[in-house]
Amino acid sequence: MDGNFSPAAIFSVVLLTVVLSPSTAFLEPYDLLYDNAVQAFYNSDYSNVVRFMEGALSSYREVRQTKVRCRLRCQDQHPFDATFSDLRFPDVVLRRAACMNTCIEEKLGSQSLHKVSEDVVQDFHRRIPYNYLQLAYKKLKQPDKAAAAAHTYFQANPEHVEMSQNLEQYKDLKGVEEDHFVDREARPHQRSFAGAVSLYDKGFHEEAIALFEQALVEYYKADSECRALCQWPQRFEGHDYLRYRYSLYELISDHFTQVLHCEHECVRDLATRPGRLSPMENYLPLHYDYLQFAYFHVDRLEEALQCALTYLLFHEGEESMTDNMDYYREELGHDGKPRENAAWYLRRHKQELELLLIGSETMGVEFTEGNYWSSTGRREDSNRIPSGTDGWMEYVPISEKKNISALAPQQLKEGGPLLFDKVQLVQNSAALNGTQRVLLDHVISEVECSDLRDLAHAVTKAGDGYRGRMSPHTPNEKFEGATVLKTLQYGYEGRVPMRSARMFYDISERARQIIESYFLLNSTLHFSYTHLVCRTAITGQQDHRNDLSHPIHADNCLLDPEANECWKEPPAYTYRDYSALLYLNGDFEGGEFIFTEMDAKTVTASVKPKCGRMVGFSSGGENPHGVKAVTSGQRCAVALWFTLDPLFRELERLQADEVIQALDTQSVWDQGLNINPKDEL
């Protein structure tokens, strides 16, 4: 066989990779269309903004799909045979390269040679074009299309406060319906999975099964496409192959290792939602987990057993699933087999790991082998079952011969002593319709409230603690704040009574002790951030107001209402464990503190602020909360966030501790203070 490949034949293939046949196909480069759209936007030419930006998005999608189709087609046309030789391998590689070049040139024309800057690529990944589109459609009085563009942008940028407010405004516009809020860039496999989870949670098991099965088909298709895109140029840190410093085999080995690493990361990429850094927990195996329960509910135990066995391919020996498998076997009277496509997928995954270990040794870089499914965020506790909400549900089979349900997590404690005589318990978690919540009165006195409000008026600075933004949450209110250390500095300088500055420090410590004691914490609760803050309604901007003073959020994770999830990842302050708000007054309109469900819409409890009232709660996704609009007057409070991890103690608090210690010993005020204001929130 090897004798059939002459040097002339190989040379002809090389020519195919270099000499591209002319083509009449033409597709405008998406970066040029994008630039034209941006220029049109700044010229207020909104019709051309839409024309060029929609064209850019279409071109971007077509380029991606063309690369995928050509790669997969050429791979099928020129497979690697079982018999290899020094000439057979490069022959297949060269023919694939020629095939892909020709395929792409036929479809894309001159754009096949066009290079797009990394900045533009990142803009498209971040969905920046949709921000321009929603503004242009709004100007063109097409609110339905503006709503879709805004929704699409917001999915990848959930922290964007202004876009959140825009979406609320679109909801109130005439002609805008709920089905207009669509994600134009939704990934099919994620959309189907989310829809299936929703159906499952509502008890529509047959419908959920169909959608879960569709999600699996779409997942494996997306995986194939992701891997195809890895076959294109790779970035090599510290390597410059254009100078040909390395041998042929070193070059091939290093490039192939980079491609393998890219393909290996497809597992993480497919499980990561837009705008998130971390993947969804246990994503692919969870499909089979849900399916085995859904098939059980409709009495299709053959399929339930198959899905349980498939899940165990990913997590061999997991106790709860093994119990389920044994239950199905007992009921059926026979064994089953896992799904072959999942088994093949895992075999390939294992081969990739082995090759990556070899390649990393060759390249001199570190690669650690491990359970990749665990690294995508899988819970390690054996009593886990699927859920689209907080991760915990309970299922008991009708026969009750075996309990295939997961046990609920250990209940968190509350109800400890309040430590101070006048402090009064108003509502506990049950009364507030949630978990790890408490409402207390008389934490501080009327005199202390008055002194702290006076301190706030003298010390607080517009936007302080929020990177200088005067209105970080809403343009209809002025936001002012100050830290403990700043108030002590003002006291030292004689700009406020030192007694008042010291009171702020002491009262915040009182609040910390109460929260730590009430929730019966076994370890010390440390300050993460302490803020004396006032919100003031701006006169003339309150008519027809429909926004919130502080949008619904959670304190240590990124709230995702559509997915009913809260992603514990940056930029959220993931180290925060408990939060508290101590109110200083109630003589204003609006400004109620609210708890909601994870949908950020359903209010579960509302708290009207007043002097000495404090609401405390755990900082996670179990307690989404926000503040209703302050429509008249000024609302002041001490906002406190706590952590159980001493590594994340508030730096300014530690400095304030030193200042207080110095005051108590009357020794070092004349040495001055090393003030380092913290800009955390």
Secondary structure, DSSP 8 states (H G I E B T S, - for coil): -GGG--HHHHHHHHHHHHS----------HHHHHHHHHHHHHTT-HHHHHHHHHHHHHHHHHHHHHHHHHHHHHHHHS---S---TTHHHHHHHHHHHHHHHHHHHHHGGGGG----HHHHHHHHTTHHHHHHHHHHHHTT-HHHHHHHHHHHHHH-TT-HHHHHHHHHHHTSTT--GGG---TT--HHHHHHHHHHHHHHTT-HHHHHHHHHHHHHHHHHHHHHHHHHTTS----TT--GGG--S-HHHHHHHHHHHHHHHHHTHHHHHT--TT-SS--TTHHHHHHHHHHHHHHHTT-HHHHHHHHHHHHHHSTT-HHHHHHHHHHHHHHTS-----HHHHHHHHHHHHHHHHHHHHHHHHT-------HHHHTT----TT----SSSS------TT-SS--S--------------STT-EEEE-TTTTTSSSEEEEE-SS-HHHHHHHHHHHHHH-EETTTTTT-SSSS-TTEEEEEE-HHHHHHHHHTTSS-HHHHHHHHHHHHHHHHHHHHHTT-SS--EEEEEEEEEEEE-TT--TT--SEEEEEE-SSSEEETTTTEEE--TTS-TT--EEEEEE----SEE--EEEE-TTS-SEEEEE---TT-EEEEE-STT--EEEE-EEESEEEEEEEEEES-GGG--HHHHHHHHHHHHHHHT-SGGG----------
